[in-house]
Amino acid sequence: MHKSFLKYIIFFGVSLVLVSIDQYTKFLAKTKLYNQPPYVVIDDVIEFLYVENTGAAFGILKDRQSFFYVLTVVILAAILILLYKLKLERQNIFYYIILIFLFSGAIGNFIDRVKNKYVVDFIYFKPINFPVFNFADILITLSMIFLILLSIVTYKND
C-alpha cells in the first residue's frame, strides 16, 4: 500500500474511533446524568454532571452557533490541508498525532452543535472549579499542549 494512502487510512480510522468515543460518552452523559445530581467519581476532585454548552470554552461566545459552524469548517479545512502537505516520516509523527487529536475533537463538538445546537459537557474538575468539559475538549487541549511542547523542543534544538 502506498505510504501517502496509508497516512489517510490511519488518520481517518483513528479519528473515527476517537469521535465514536466522544459521541458515546456524550450519549451516556445525556442518558444517565440529565436532570440528575452530579455523580461523584472522586470526592471533591472529579464529578460527572450534565451541562449543555451553547458557547465555547468557559462559556464564551454563548449562543453564537453560526460563528462556531464557520470557525469549525475553516479549522477542519486547515487541518486537512496540513495533513495533505505533511510527509509521514518519523520526525513528523507528533505533528500527525496533533492533527488527529485536533480534527477528532473539532468533529466531535461540531456534531453536537449541528445535532443539538449545543455541546454536551459532563466532566467537572472540582478543586479549581474548572469549567465542565468533555472527551473532545480533552483531545483539543492535548493537541495544543503537544504543539506547545513540540515547539519548545524544536526551538530549543534549533
C-alpha positions in Angstrom: 0.0 0.0 0.0 1.3 3.4 -0.9 2.6 5.4 2.1 0.5 8.5 1.5 -2.7 6.5 1.2 -1.8 4.7 4.5 -1.5 8.2 6.0 -5.1 8.9 5.3 -6.4 5.5 6.3 -4.7 5.7 9.7 -5.8 9.4 10.1 -9.5 8.8 9.4 -9.5 5.4 11.1 -8.1 6.7 14.4 -10.3 9.8 14.1 -13.4 7.7 13.7 -12.5 5.7 16.9 -11.9 9.0 18.8 -15.1 10.7 17.6 -17.0 7.5 18.4 -15.7 7.5 22.0 -16.6 11.2 22.3 -20.1 10.7 21.0 -20.7 7.6 23.1 -19.5 9.3 26.3 -21.8 12.2 25.5 -24.7 9.8 24.9 -24.0 8.2 28.3 -23.9 11.7 29.9 -27.2 12.6 28.3 -29.0 9.3 29.2 -27.5 8.8 32.7 -26.8 12.4 34.0 -29.6 14.6 32.5 -31.8 16.0 35.4 -29.7 14.0 37.9 -27.5 15.1 40.7 -23.8 15.0 39.9 -22.1 11.6 40.0 -19.1 11.8 42.3 -16.1 9.9 40.8 -13.5 11.1 43.4 -14.9 13.1 46.3 -14.1 16.8 46.0 -12.0 16.1 42.8 -14.0 14.8 39.8 -17.7 14.7 39.2 -19.8 13.9 36.2 -22.7 16.3 35.6 -24.7 17.1 32.5 -24.3 20.6 31.0 -25.5 21.9 27.7 -22.9 24.4 26.5 -24.0 26.8 23.8 -20.7 28.7 23.9 -17.0 27.8 23.6 -14.5 27.2 26.4 -15.5 28.9 29.7 -18.9 29.7 28.1 -17.5 32.5 25.9 -19.5 33.5 22.8 -22.6 31.9 24.1 -25.4 31.2 21.5 -23.2 32.1 18.6 -23.7 28.8 16.7 -23.3 30.2 13.2 -19.9 31.6 14.2 -18.8 28.1 15.5 -20.0 26.4 12.3 -17.9 28.7 10.2 -14.9 28.5 12.5 -15.0 24.7 12.7 -15.2 24.3 8.9 -12.2 26.6 8.5 -10.2 24.7 11.1 -11.1 21.4 9.6 -10.1 22.6 6.2 -6.8 23.9 7.5 -6.2 20.5 9.2 -6.9 18.6 6.0 -4.5 20.9 4.1 -1.8 20.4 6.7 -2.4 16.6 6.5 -2.1 16.7 2.7 1.2 18.6 3.0 2.6 16.5 5.9 5.0 13.8 4.9 4.5 10.7 7.0 8.0 10.4 8.3 9.5 9.7 11.7 10.2 13.3 12.6 6.6 14.3 11.7 4.8 11.7 13.8 4.0 14.1 16.6 2.5 16.7 14.2 0.5 13.8 12.7 -0.9 12.9 16.2 -1.6 16.6 16.9 -3.7 16.8 13.7 -5.6 13.6 14.5 -6.5 14.8 18.0 -7.4 18.3 16.9 -9.5 17.0 14.0 -11.3 14.4 16.1 -12.1 16.9 18.9 -13.4 19.5 16.5 -15.6 17.0 14.7 -16.9 15.6 18.0 -18.0 19.0 19.2 -19.2 20.0 15.7 -21.5 17.0 15.6 -23.1 18.2 18.8 -23.5 21.8 17.6 -25.2 20.6 14.4 -27.4 18.0 16.0 -28.3 19.7 19.3 -27.4 23.4 18.9 -25.2 22.9 22.0 -22.2 20.8 23.1 -22.7 18.2 25.8 -20.2 18.6 28.6 -20.1 16.4 31.6 -16.6 16.2 33.3 -16.1 18.6 36.2 -12.7 19.0 37.9 -13.8 20.4 41.3 -10.5 21.5 43.1 -10.0 24.5 40.8 -13.7 25.0 39.8 -12.6 24.3 36.2 -15.4 24.6 33.5 -17.2 21.4 32.7 -15.7 19.7 29.6 -15.9 16.5 27.5 -13.7 14.0 25.7 -13.5 16.1 22.6 -12.3 19.1 24.7 -9.6 16.8 26.1 -8.4 15.9 22.6 -8.3 19.6 21.6 -6.4 20.5 24.8 -3.9 17.7 24.4 -3.3 18.7 20.8 -2.4 22.2 21.9 -0.2 21.0 24.8 1.6 18.7 22.4 2.0 21.5 19.9 3.4 23.9 22.5 5.8 21.2 23.8 6.9 20.2 20.3 7.5 23.9 19.5 9.6 24.3 22.6 11.7 21.2 21.9 12.1 22.2 18.2 13.0 25.8 19.1 15.5 24.6 21.8 17.2 22.2 19.3 17.5 24.9 16.6 
